[in-house]
Amino acid sequence: MAVAKLVAMGSNTNAVRSYDVQGTSYDPFDGKILNWPVGQLDSNLQMIAKIAAICNDADVEKAGQDKSGHYVAHGMPTEAALKDTMLDVIIFSVLLCLVSVLMCNFYTVIAACAYTWNKIEQRIATLEFDRDRKSMGVIVSSSTGNKLLVKGAVESLLDRSSHVQLLDGSVVELDQSLRAVILESLHKLSSNALRVLGFAYKDDLPEFATYDGDEDHPAHKLLLKPETYSSIESNLVFVGLAGLRDPPRKEVPRAIEDCRTAGIRVMVITGDNKATAEAICRDIGVFGRHENISSRSLTGKEFMELSRQDKENYLNQDGGLLFSRAEPRHKQEIVRLLKDSGEVVAMTGDGVNDAPALKLADIGIAMGIAGTEVAKEASDMVLADDNFSTIVSAVGEGRSIYNNMKAFIRYMISSNIGEVACIFLTAALGIPEGLIPVQLLWVNLVTDGPPATALGFNPPDKDIMKKPPRRSDDSLISPWILFRYLVIGAYVGIATVGIFIIWYTRSSFLGIDLSGDGHSLVTYSQLANWGQCSTWNNFTASPFTAGNQEIKFDNPCDYFQTGKIKAMTLSLSVLVAIEMFNSLNALSEDGSLLTMPPWVNPWLLLAMSISFGLHFLILYVPFLAQIFGIVPLSLNEWLLVLAVALPVILIDEVLKFVGRCTSGMRSSSSKRSLKHKEE
């Protein structure tokens, strides 16, 4: 924040003087006051500088002793900007002649002179700022008696001023024409997105004429009652005003646009002047440059005067809203009404007065740098960088985390439904068990684990900030997603059981020859009634090769038990492969693999490699293969496994396409249901 304009009073009641101020750091050598009367610090400018320097709790100092040391501010940014500008005033007006003499220690001289007023006119009391009177005052003692110096909102000071100081120090009565000149200057500054502060003083302090800070003095009791401050700060002499520029960060307009795209409404609640706030809102993109905002910009007082129904209608408008000259109770009322209408409200703030609204909001967000401890304690989150765009980034990150959680659930549920479907189909069809318990345990604990974990590292969907926000009471699993789980799970079960049946009943499938191991083929009827094998006439089962061993049968009926080792291996391999491919489906809830290809999450590819590696380990290490009751597969058999497993991707791609096509209709239906419920 930096002072951009100084407006002082002229030599008559119809004129003001305006000075442009350049510079964006606290370095006193960085600032430059244009069209400045060098060496001429008239009485009016001197009084403005004095009030800005003394009625101020901030400090500007040099950090470090070397030449590279920079200047830092301690205190409120507004007051630090005023203090910095007063250093510029001194440089340009009083100490310019000392450059050649004291160049070796120029900063020390400037700093000393900047605080000369503080030493000569010592502060003995402070009238703290409050939202009602919108000003801060200090009582100082000097050789000419006690004085009151005040800075605050221009309108508020004018209401309590009776006189104005002119260029030569003379004091004239504040009439309507002079008031209009000052208000016109205020309007010009405010319309240029400047925050404007006015300066005033008072010499006649009968109650404090002999006050020296002693707590036993009768006037001290008045200082303990903030409600008396307005009367103390009355009959003031107005001296001038300053326009401060609080430039928005470069990334804020983009963040506002991201909010709009993401369905997040941004409302600005500020204590600033209405014209200033409107200009800033146009700068950052809350409002368009030439947009008519008469129906979307109110002062806090105007808003509170509306009926409850009108307030709700006002808050339910689409697009951004502005509340200027807002007080703490106004902020609370806005947050309360938004929550009552079902909105999820995030409130940002940094001051003590923001604490009640921060506490009331669903998510209170305090500023970590400029925020007070009270605001931080009342908040749920603290921004380490005080940057609004960080909030938008956090929303995107939160959506991504939520989506990744759903991806994990989606993958695990659809896979487990598939395993349940496999067992159910086996029992329903009456065929021999395709998977034994140790195999199912291996799939659940080892093979499924790495991909499920890796899904937590999914990058955000490309359109994650283009989707409307979900409601806080939305279910984690919608009916449509549950239907998808069931479809995928059903296919997993059918594929796992189907390949078991294919091996027993077909010599080839999809052009892939399965007869190379020499196993006997049976009909589906025989397979489904294998328990009656002992009653069949002339049933035989030929020996066949499984890996490096030959499987023989003393009893042909053993073909359906000991002989199913190859069929079980195929079923287990299909289950593992289909769940690996299903993990690719979980990369995005609705996004196609064409837009979010597998390599966007390298951790998932690594996890799939680990899972397949573990499966190959138990297949091709004889000791482990014996424990799990499986045998190595040939190339043709692996081709069959892949041919049966890959369609799970195609099925989910079709379901995702349907989901994308119907998402708009589901969203509209949800809105209509909500509206009906509210009515």
C-alpha positions, 0 to 999 in steps of 0.5 A: 500500500502506498500514498498516490495522491495528496490533496491540500487546501488552497489559498481560498475557499474554492480551491484545493491543491493536488500532488501525485505521489510515486513509489511502491516501496517503503524506501524514502528514496524511492518515492517522488512527489510530482509538482511539489513546491520544493523548499516550501512547506506551507502551514497547511502542508505542514499540518497534514504531515504532522497529523500523518506522522503523529496520529500513527502507530506504524514505523518505517525503518532500515533493515540491516546496516549495509547499503543493501539493507531494505526498508521495512514497516511495522504496524498497519499498512495504511499507517506505514504508507502515510509514514513513508510519505511523510519521509518524502515530504521532509526529503523534498521540502526541508532537508534537500539542502543537507544532501551535500553536507550530510551525505555520509549519514543522510538516512539518519538525518531524515529518520531523525527529522521524521520523528521530530514532531513526535518528540516536540509534540508528545502523544499523551492519549490515544482515541482508538479507531472504531467503526462508528466514528471511523476515525482515530485521534491522538492528544499531544502536548506542546509548548502552545498547549494540548492539541487533538490530531485526527485522521479517518474517513473524510465524510465522517471528519467533515460531519464533525468539522466546523472549520477548514485550514487554508494554505497560509494557515488561516482558519475559515468556516466550513460552508456548503461550497467548501464542503462540496469542493472537498467532497468532489476531491473525495469522489475523484480519488475514490473513483480511481480506486484509492482509499481516502483518509482525511486529516483534521485537528482541534486546538480548543480542548477545555477538558484536556487543557491541563491533562498530562496523562495522569490517571487521576486527572478528571479528563482521564475518565472520558478516555475510558469511555469510547462513546465519548470520543465522538464528542471530543472529536467535534468542532474540528478543523479540516486540513486535507486528505490523502489517497492511498493505493492498495493495488490488487495482486496480479493474480487476483483477477484470474482467481476471481474468474476461476471462482466464477467458472467454478460456480463460487460467488465472490462477495466483497465486504469492506469498510471502504468508501462506496466509490473506492470499493466499486472501482476496486471491484471493477479492477479485480473483475468482480464487476465488469468495467462498464457494467451497471452495478446499481443493483449489486452494490450497497452500503452496509447501512442500506442493506440492513434497512431492507426487509428480510425477504429483500435481503435474501433476494439481494443475496441470491442474485447471480454474480458478485456483490459489494457491501461498502462501509460495512460494520461487524454486525453487517458482516455477521448478518450477511453470513447468517442469511447466506447460511440460512439459504443453504450456502456454504460460506467462506469468510476472510478477514484480518481484524478484531472486528472480523472475528465474529463473522469468521467464527460464524462462517462455515470456513473462517479464513484469517490472514497469516501476515496482517491478521490479528491473533483474535482473527486467527483464533476465530478462524478455521484456516490461516493463509500464510501468504495473505493471498486470495488466489491461495484460497482458490488454489485450496478449493481446487486442491480440496476438490482434487482430494475429494475426487481421489478419495472417490477414485479409491472408493470407486476402485475398491468397491467395483473390484470387491463387487466383482469378486463377490459376483465371481463367487456368487456366479460360481455357486449359482452355476454349480461349476467347480470353485474358480478361486480358492480363499488364499488366492482371493486373500492375495488379490485383496491384500497384495495385488489391489493395494498398490493401485488403490494407494497410487490413486491418491496421487491422481492429478486434478481433472483438467475441468475440475474448476469448471464444474459446479460445487457440490452441496455439503449434504451430497452423498458420496455415492450417487445412484448413477455411480452405484449403477456403474459400480454394479456394471463393472463389478458384474463384468469382473465376475462374468469375466473371471467365471467365464474364462474358467468355463471357456477353458473347460468347454472351448478349444479356442476363443477369439481366434486364440488356440487353447488346445496346446496343453492337450486338456479334454473338453467337456460340455457346459452341462457336464461342467455344471453337473460335475458332482454327478460325474461318477454316474456318467458312462464312458467319461474319460479325461486325458492327461494334459500339460500344466507348466512343466508338469503333466497332470494325470488322473487315476479317476476321470472325475478328478479332472474337475478338481485336481485338473482345474489348476489351469482354469483357476490360474486363468481365472486368477490372472483375469481377475488381477489383470481386470482390476489393474485395467479397472484402476485406469478407469478410476483416474477420473470419474467422468473424464475419458482416458483420452483426456486423462491418459494413464501416464498423468499418474506415473505412481499408478503405472508403477503400482500396476507394474508392482502388482503384475510383478507380484502376480508373475512372481507367484506364477513362475516361482515353483514354490509359490505356485504350489502354495497358491495352487496355480501353474505358469501360463503360455503366451496364448493363454496370456493373450486370452487373459488380456482379451477378456480383461481389456473390455472393462476399459471400453465398458467404463468409457461408454458409461463415462460418456453417458455420464458426461452427456446426462450430467447437465440434466442431473444437475438441472433436476437437482436444482429443481428439486432443491427449489421445490424443497425451499418453496 
